[in-house]
């Protein structure tokens, strides 16, 4: 058995191996698993934010400083970038139910009377948010976490997607009361917030990414195998046959790509 034959056999087996893995992933792929995996990712990341916000609001000195933040420009200038850019949530303060201070205008509640103490899930004109409220006397502070955008129109800057710090994949959307196959998102205290469902077409998952790479590697090895095979055929004086085999392979690859 020659070295060249062993190389061709090895390349052929590698092609079959990676193609088999890709097919196995494709056949074993279940949308229910994608729903559970992506939804649990949103839930865990949202709960991490809730814990961070509760720690922020339950700090006595921080909470007291919020009571006068509307008159403390230096503190506001320091706090707003940290919360909006780093921690990805917005802060609002109210006195006797009336808005005193806000760190963002993406969502603007003139009164906090619509919010209950603790967590509230809000549907707004431009998306969905979770609000976390803490009250002390007539003063209340509200932290709002962007969950998913819902703009009336979209472009390259405005996209109706989940907040990137909650999840990068965009396979899910907010479910309605009539949807059946859903995953219920709960806050860190175990209380229901909202439900999500799979989009009609799943865009990207870990398994689909792995499958794609398996196909790419398989095709590369297949090209190397066909190249070695054509060189072997041509070396025996059948140049036209070698060219025909190569053209047939490339045509088959092109047809499969179109499908």
Buried (B, 14 or more C-beta within 10 A) or exposed (E): EEEEEEBBEBBBEBBBBBBEBBBEBEEEBEEEEBBEBBBEBBBEBBBEBBEBBBEBBEEEEEBEEBBEBBEBEEBBEEBBEEBBEEBBBBBBBBBEEEBBBBBBEBBEBEEBEEBEEBBBBBEBEBBBBBBBBBBEEEBBBBBBBBBBBBEEEEEEEEEBBBBEBBBEBBBBBBBEEEEEEBBEBBBBEEEEBBBBBBEEEBEBBEBBEEBEEBBEBBBBBBBBBBBBBBEBBBEEEBEEEBEEBBEEBEEEBEEEEEE
